[in-house]
Amino acid sequence: MTATASLTRKRPVNLTLSEGLVAQAKTYTDNLSATMETLLAGFVTSQQQARAARQQTADVCAADWNAVHASVGSFADEHSTL
């Protein structure tokens, strides 16, 4: 868990979890809340990284299309109705 996450205000939330899974998890941790918070923080971080990677891919694609348009123009330019 990051230092930032441990310093923020915490509040109770309701989760619906499998009873058997919770029982199994409790054999591995004394603090299920801290374990869930650590896992959730990791999930959020991975989702943020995935979103940033998709955005970077889209930015590169747009830059490539803009370069093509700048060098050869657009197919639609030949078919203007104006």
C-alpha positions as CSV (number, residue, x, y, z in Angstrom):
1,M,0.0,0.0,0.0
2,T,1.3,3.5,-0.8
3,A,1.9,6.1,1.8
4,T,-0.8,8.3,0.2
5,A,-3.4,5.6,0.6
6,S,-2.6,5.0,4.3
7,L,-2.9,8.7,5.1
8,T,-6.2,9.3,3.4
9,R,-9.5,9.3,5.2
10,K,-11.2,5.9,5.3
11,R,-14.8,5.1,5.4
12,P,-16.8,1.8,5.7
13,V,-18.2,0.4,2.5
14,N,-20.5,-2.5,1.7
15,L,-19.1,-5.3,-0.4
16,T,-20.8,-8.5,-1.4
17,L,-18.3,-11.3,-1.4
18,S,-18.5,-15.1,-1.4
19,E,-18.6,-16.4,2.1
20,G,-16.3,-19.2,1.3
21,L,-13.8,-17.0,-0.4
22,V,-13.8,-14.6,2.6
23,A,-13.2,-17.6,5.0
24,Q,-10.3,-18.8,2.8
25,A,-8.8,-15.3,2.6
26,K,-8.9,-14.9,6.4
27,T,-6.6,-17.8,6.7
28,Y,-3.9,-15.8,4.9
29,T,-4.4,-12.3,6.4
30,D,-5.3,-10.8,9.8
31,N,-6.5,-7.6,8.2
32,L,-8.9,-8.3,5.3
33,S,-9.6,-4.6,4.8
34,A,-6.0,-3.7,4.3
35,T,-5.5,-6.6,2.0
36,M,-8.5,-5.6,-0.1
37,E,-7.3,-2.0,-0.2
38,T,-3.9,-3.1,-1.4
39,L,-5.4,-5.2,-4.1
40,L,-7.8,-2.5,-5.1
41,A,-5.0,0.1,-5.3
42,G,-3.0,-2.3,-7.6
43,F,-6.1,-2.8,-9.8
44,V,-6.7,1.0,-10.1
45,T,-3.0,1.6,-10.9
46,S,-3.0,-1.1,-13.6
47,Q,-6.2,0.3,-15.1
48,Q,-4.7,3.8,-15.1
49,Q,-1.6,2.5,-16.9
50,A,-3.7,0.7,-19.4
51,R,-5.8,3.8,-20.1
52,A,-2.6,5.9,-20.5
53,A,-1.2,3.3,-22.9
54,R,-4.4,3.3,-25.0
55,Q,-4.3,7.1,-25.1
56,Q,-0.6,7.1,-26.2
57,T,-1.5,4.6,-29.0
58,A,-4.4,6.8,-30.1
59,D,-2.1,9.9,-30.1
60,V,0.5,8.2,-32.2
61,C,-2.2,7.0,-34.6
62,A,-3.6,10.5,-34.9
63,A,-0.2,12.0,-35.5
64,D,0.5,9.4,-38.2
65,W,-2.8,10.2,-39.9
66,N,-2.1,13.9,-39.7
67,A,1.4,13.4,-41.3
68,V,-0.2,11.4,-44.1
69,H,-2.9,14.1,-44.6
70,A,-0.2,16.9,-44.6
71,S,1.9,15.1,-47.2
72,V,-0.7,13.7,-49.6
73,G,-3.9,15.4,-48.6
74,S,-7.3,13.8,-48.2
75,F,-9.1,11.5,-50.6
76,A,-12.2,13.5,-49.9
77,D,-10.6,16.7,-51.2
78,E,-11.1,15.5,-54.8
79,H,-14.8,15.0,-54.3
80,S,-15.9,18.2,-52.8
81,T,-19.5,19.2,-53.5
82,L,-18.8,22.9,-53.1
